[in-house]
Amino acid sequence: MKKPFIVGITGGSASGKTFFLNSLMSAFEEEQICLISQDHYYRSRHEVPVDENGVHNFDLPQAIDHRTYARHLQDLREGHTVQQREYTFNNPNIVPKMLTFEPRPIIVVEGIFVFHFKEIADLLDLKIFIDAKEHIKLKRRIIRDQVERGYDLTDVLYRWENHVFPTFEQFIKPSKADADLIIPNNRHFQRGLEVVTAFLKEKVK
């Protein structure tokens, strides 16, 4: 198998990465592309750091099992299938599944720290940063965490102010300088999506 082309996609929380990814994935056949998300590599809750108020901070690099993530990515690069237990964001209503990731010509790596961890960043052939204004990201985060993850508004705002925003400023925003392509997503990302899709289709010809 020809060595896959690995695309890393990052950006602040609620910048629109998931919507962008879903749109990108739908432009390819299943056998052409594989998405392996950082979301499934969170450490167990008891291993996640807590803040001064005793609240678990999932928005720190230490919350991610990046060594396993990097090893799985390396395995995919070498043509091996990998498995990882689904992370359900502590939602008791979801029974986690065992996810299977198979090597494909294009591998998409997504998460807020994929540029931060050197072991992962060094494997990326293309780095894309999805960008959006802070007030837009906050609105999206409120909607997502209330609807999809069952968090109340007070909890969402606490995490944004004390975890999400400080992490963005310290770890994620500086990584924008490492990106090959920055895609603004304040209203839409259609033009950026078209550019990336066309480029990657050339890679799988």
Beta strands, then each sheet from edge to edge (+ up, - down):
strand 1: 5-11
strand 2: 33-37
strand 3: 82-85
strand 4: 98-101
strand 5: 106-110
strand 6: 126-131
strand 7: 181-184
sheet 1: 2+ 5+ 1+ 6+ 7+
sheet 2: 3+ 4-
end
